[in-house]
């Protein structure tokens, strides 16, 4: 894998940049990644209505769709990162969107559970416990951008499943 050297002048994404290439539109989460503060949180929020659109399908179909979104996301994130001059620019939020959709696949369809899933995913995405931080530092380009959020999603799913198991034991 090749990595980009840090340019002296990385580009700041804006509406013009967003519309320059379809990969930018998706990579920047339909504009949610343009948020001045907490773009990852805004991107994660975009995952909620997108998951709702596929929630009518069975879990295997949802997972197939999410897998396809993950794979195409490698391209979106790679193209957008290279154009911005920063491999994992904070405005690139497609990774958060897809990861949140994955978490919701394993989450009961109730607002309290969705809120819990959202908070858990954001916690692990920001905190980056082992091995997420190590993967984030080592893996670059589109795959690396997508992969660390996949790991954060797995941590959140594990917690949701554990909470459900505990509540069923009570």
BELJORA-V106427 format. One record per backbone hydrogen bond with DSSP energy under -1.0 kcal/mol. CO is the residue of the C=O (numbers start at 1). NH is the residue of the N-H. E is the energy in kcal/mol with one decimal. If there is no record, write none. Layout:
[[CO,NH,E] [CO,NH,E]]
This chain:
[[14,18,-2.7] [15,19,-1.7] [17,20,-1.3] [21,25,-1.7] [22,26,-2.1] [23,27,-3.3] [24,28,-2.7] [25,30,-3.2] [26,29,-2.2] [27,93,-2.2] [27,94,-1.5] [28,33,-2.7] [29,32,-2.0] [31,34,-1.7] [32,35,-1.4] [38,42,-1.9] [39,43,-2.7] [40,44,-2.3] [41,45,-2.0] [42,46,-1.3] [43,47,-1.0] [45,48,-1.1] [46,50,-1.5] [47,51,-2.3] [48,52,-2.2] [49,53,-1.6] [51,54,-1.0] [51,55,-1.1] [54,57,-1.9] [58,62,-2.7] [59,63,-2.8] [60,64,-1.8] [61,65,-2.5] [62,66,-2.9] [63,67,-2.3] [64,68,-2.1] [65,69,-2.5] [66,70,-2.4] [67,71,-2.5] [68,72,-2.6] [69,73,-1.5] [70,74,-1.2] [72,76,-2.3] [73,77,-3.0] [74,78,-1.9] [75,79,-2.8] [76,80,-2.3] [77,81,-2.6] [78,82,-2.4] [79,83,-2.2] [80,84,-2.1] [81,85,-1.5] [81,86,-1.5] [84,11,-2.4] [86,89,-1.2] [89,92,-1.9] [93,97,-2.2] [94,98,-2.5] [95,99,-2.1] [96,100,-2.6] [97,101,-1.9] [98,102,-2.0] [99,103,-2.3] [100,104,-2.4] [101,105,-1.1] [103,106,-1.4] [104,107,-1.4] [108,110,-2.2] [110,114,-2.3] [111,115,-2.7] [112,116,-2.1] [113,117,-2.8] [114,118,-2.6] [115,119,-2.7] [116,120,-2.7] [117,121,-2.7] [118,122,-2.5] [119,123,-2.4] [120,124,-2.4] [121,125,-2.6] [122,126,-2.4] [123,127,-3.0] [124,128,-2.0] [129,132,-2.5] [131,135,-2.4] [132,136,-2.8] [133,137,-2.2] [134,138,-1.9] [135,139,-2.9] [140,144,-1.3] [141,145,-2.1] [142,146,-2.1] [143,147,-3.0] [144,148,-1.6] [146,150,-1.5] [147,151,-2.1] [148,152,-1.9] [149,153,-2.3] [150,154,-2.1] [151,155,-2.2] [152,156,-2.2] [153,157,-2.9] [154,158,-2.5] [155,159,-2.1] [156,160,-2.6] [157,161,-2.8] [158,162,-2.4] [159,163,-2.8] [160,164,-2.4] [161,165,-2.4] [162,166,-2.6] [163,167,-2.6] [164,168,-2.0] [165,169,-1.1] [166,170,-1.0]]
